[in-house]
Structure formats: structure tokens, C-alpha cells
Amino acid sequence: MTSSAPPAADTGTRLAELLTSAARRFHRAAGARLAPLGLTWAQARVMRLIAEPGSSMRMADIAAQLGVVPRSATSMVDALAAGGLVARRTDPQDRRSVLVSLSTDGRRLLEGLHAARRETAEAMLAPLGARDRAELVRLLEAVVAAGGGCPAPEARP
């Protein structure tokens, strides 16, 4: 008797391929929507990270959250600061540290960033109905929460 279900190893491999393909597709599509806003994918990640109203983050914490070395985080923040999208100030608790927060212009641009992400997600998920989307969210949340024995991202240059 033969089964139409693929072996578990094949299913795992196929899921990994599909997740990778979907992530790359989203990344490319979102990047195309970010370009008119004058942002790179990495800069958009920094802006979303420090977006809490009234909040600011230390440069070292930004680097750690992004999984990059501090110099890379500094380069991203430099570009955002040059565009007037973030403000830097000395941390009053530790004068050696720099705090980064969104500027008024950065908050305004963030609205466009959120719209670009929503539009990208809508376009990508258009084939799925509301029930399927909810199920996909549930499943991916379970996978992400479990970690699957995957190590945390290493800091990259």
C-alpha cells in the first residue's frame, strides 16, 4: 500500500524551501516599496525598532536587536540621522552611550513604511482567505515561539 503523503523529511525540506522563498519574495517586494520613501530594508528595521512613542534606544541595544555588529548599526543610524529621521543624544545614565530616537520627520515617514509593509503583505497573501491567513499566523507563531533548536542570530558585519 502506498501513501500519497510525502515522507516527514521531504515535508520538512519543502517547508524550509517555501518559507525561505516567501521571506525572500516579501523582502524584495517590501524593498521596492521602501525605495520611493528613501529607505533601505535595514534602515526601515532600525526605524521600526525605535518606534515606540517617547522611547529611545542605545546604539549597542540596536545592534543586538538587529543581530549586527555595533559598527553596522552605527552606519544605519548615521544614514537615518543625515536624512533627519532620527535624533541622537547622550544617555544621561551613561555618558559613553548614545540614545537614538525617531524625529518628527521619522515618525511621519514611519507611517508610509507601515503602509508599504501592509500593501506588500496584502499583495503576497491575496490568494489566502481570512481563515487561511489566521491559521498561517497561528502556525508561524507556534514555530517562532518554539525556536526549533535554532540558535539566535549571530552578530554579522
N, C-alpha and C positions, 0 to 999 in steps of 0.2 A: 504494500500500500504506500503511495507517495503522498506527501503533504505539499500543499501549494504555498505554505508559509516558508519564507526563507530561513535558513539557519540563523540562530541568535547572533553569531559573529558577523554574518553578512548584514544583518539588520543594523547592528552597531556601526559598522563601517559606512553603510548607506546613510544613517542618521548623521554621522560626523561629516560626511561629504555635503549633505543637504544643509546642515547648519552653517558650515563654512561658506558654502555658495550663497546662502541667504544673507549672511553677515557681510560678505564682500559686495553683494549687489546693493544692500542698504547703504553701505559706506560710500560706494561710488555715486549712487543717486543723491544721497544727502550732501556729498561734497559738491556735486554740480549745483545744488540749490544754495549752498553756502557761498559759492564763488561770487555771485552778484552782491552779497552782503559784505564782501571784502574779508571773509574769514576762511581759514583753513580748518580742517577737521580737528586738529589738535587745539587750535585757539578756541574753537567752539566748546570743546571739552572743558577747558580751563574756565570759560565763562559760566558754563552750567554748574561747575563745581563750586564756584564762589558766589552763586546767585542768590543765596538766602538774603532777604532784606535785612539791611543793617549789619551784615556779617562781613568778616574779612578773614583771610587765611594766611598763615605763614608760608613762605616760599617752600620750606622743607616739607610741609604738610601737603602742599600742592603736588610736589614731585612724588611723594609717597603715594598719594591717592591715584595719580596717573600712572605709577609704575615706571617712572623715568628717573634719570639721574638729575640732581639739582640744576646742573648747567642747562639741560634741555628745558626744564621748567622756566628757568630764567629767560631763555631765548623766546619762549612763547609769550611770557608776560611782557618782555621788552617790546615785542611787536604790538601787543594789545595796548600798552602804555603809549607807544608812539602814535597810535590811532585815537588816543583819548578815550579808550574804552574801559580802562582800569586805572585805579589810583593806588599809589604806594605810600606807605607811611611807616615810620619806625615803630616797632612794637614797644609800648610803654613798659611792659613787663620784662622785656629782654631787648635792650637797645642794639644788640647784634643782629636781631631778626627784623625782617621786613614783612609787614602785613599788606596784603593785596585785597582790594575790594572793587566792585563794579562802580564805574562812574555813572552819571545820569545818562550819558550817551550810550554807555554799555548796557544799561537796563533797557533802554529803548530798542537797541539792536537785538537784545535777547528775545524780545517779543517776535521779531522776524525770524530768529533762529528757531524758536518753538514752532512757529507756523511752518517753516521749512521741514522740520522733523515730522510734524503731523502729516503734511502733504506727502512726504516720502513714504511714510508708513501706510497711509491710506492707499496710495498707488500700488504698493507692494502687496498689501493684504486684500486688495479688491476681490480676488477670487473666493475669499472666505466669507461666510455669513457670520452673523453676530455670535451664534452658538459655537461655531468652529473657532472664532477668534478667542472667545472666553476659555475654551478648552485648551487652545495653544498657550495662552497666558498661564493657565493653571499648571500645565505640564512643564513649561520652561521655568516657572518659578520653583517648582519642585526640584528640577535638575540643578538650578543655580544654588538653591538653598542647601542641597546635599553636598555640593562641591565635587563629588565623584572622585575624591582622592587626588584631584588636580592641584598642584602647588599654586600658591599665589603668584601673580606675575612678578618676575624679577625686574629690577630697575634696569632700563635699557638706555643707551645713549641717545 
